[in-house]
Amino acid sequence: MVVAVAAVEVPGTADAMGLKRLVDTYGTGNVRELRTPRGVRWTGRHYTSGRDDVTVVNAQAEPIGASAVAARLADAVARDAARS
């Protein structure tokens, strides 16, 4: 599994709420992964975000296998990684 996590601090709560709305919109391309192993395609299926005052965290994971267990694990990892 590969995981990408971004934590962004913005000037105010309204900005954080707006950023969270943006990153939660599928297809916005909100995180550009710095390094992706060959053969991994980021789908956004295993994605979670969170906000703590002026900090927005988003996380996504991609399983390196096609099994249902790998997909459930990717969901759990993304959820845990985005916890504030």
C-alpha positions as CSV (number, residue, x, y, z in Angstrom):
1,M,0.0,0.0,0.0
2,V,1.1,3.5,-0.7
3,V,-0.2,6.5,1.4
4,A,-0.1,10.3,0.8
5,V,-0.9,12.7,3.6
6,A,-1.0,16.5,3.4
7,A,-1.5,18.9,6.3
8,V,-2.1,22.5,5.4
9,E,-2.4,25.4,7.9
10,V,-4.3,28.4,6.6
11,P,-4.8,31.9,8.1
12,G,-8.3,31.5,9.4
13,T,-11.2,29.1,10.1
14,A,-13.2,30.2,7.1
15,D,-10.2,29.5,4.8
16,A,-9.8,26.1,6.4
17,M,-13.5,25.3,5.8
18,G,-13.2,26.4,2.2
19,L,-10.0,24.4,1.6
20,K,-11.7,21.3,3.2
21,R,-14.7,21.7,0.8
22,L,-12.3,21.9,-2.1
23,V,-10.2,18.9,-1.2
24,D,-13.3,16.9,-0.5
25,T,-14.5,17.5,-4.1
26,Y,-13.6,14.4,-6.2
27,G,-11.3,15.1,-9.1
28,T,-9.9,18.4,-7.9
29,G,-6.4,16.9,-7.7
30,N,-5.8,18.4,-4.3
31,V,-2.7,16.4,-3.4
32,R,0.2,15.9,-5.8
33,E,2.1,12.9,-4.5
34,L,5.8,13.5,-4.5
35,R,6.8,10.0,-5.3
36,T,4.6,7.2,-6.6
37,P,5.9,3.7,-7.1
38,R,5.7,2.4,-10.7
39,G,2.3,0.8,-11.5
40,V,0.4,2.7,-8.8
41,R,-2.5,4.9,-10.0
42,W,-4.1,7.2,-7.5
43,T,-7.9,6.8,-7.7
44,G,-9.1,8.7,-4.7
45,R,-11.3,5.8,-3.6
46,H,-9.6,5.5,-0.3
47,Y,-9.6,9.1,0.8
48,T,-10.4,10.9,4.1
49,S,-9.9,14.5,5.3
50,G,-10.2,16.3,8.6
51,R,-10.0,19.8,9.9
52,D,-8.8,21.1,13.3
53,D,-9.4,24.8,13.5
54,V,-7.1,26.2,10.8
55,T,-5.4,23.0,9.8
56,V,-6.8,20.7,7.1
57,V,-5.4,17.2,6.7
58,N,-6.2,14.9,3.8
59,A,-5.0,11.4,3.2
60,Q,-5.3,8.8,0.6
61,A,-4.1,5.3,0.2
62,E,-3.9,2.9,-2.7
63,P,-3.6,-0.8,-2.2
64,I,-1.0,-2.7,-4.1
65,G,-3.4,-5.5,-4.7
66,A,-6.9,-6.0,-6.0
67,S,-8.3,-7.9,-3.0
68,A,-11.2,-6.7,-0.9
69,V,-9.0,-7.0,2.2
70,A,-6.4,-4.6,0.6
71,A,-9.2,-2.1,-0.2
72,R,-10.6,-2.2,3.4
73,L,-7.1,-1.8,4.8
74,A,-6.5,1.2,2.5
75,D,-9.7,2.8,3.7
76,A,-8.7,2.3,7.4
77,V,-5.2,3.7,6.8
78,A,-6.5,6.8,5.1
79,R,-9.0,7.3,7.9
80,D,-6.3,7.0,10.6
81,A,-3.8,9.1,8.7
82,A,-6.3,12.0,8.4
83,R,-7.2,12.1,12.1
84,S,-6.4,15.4,13.7
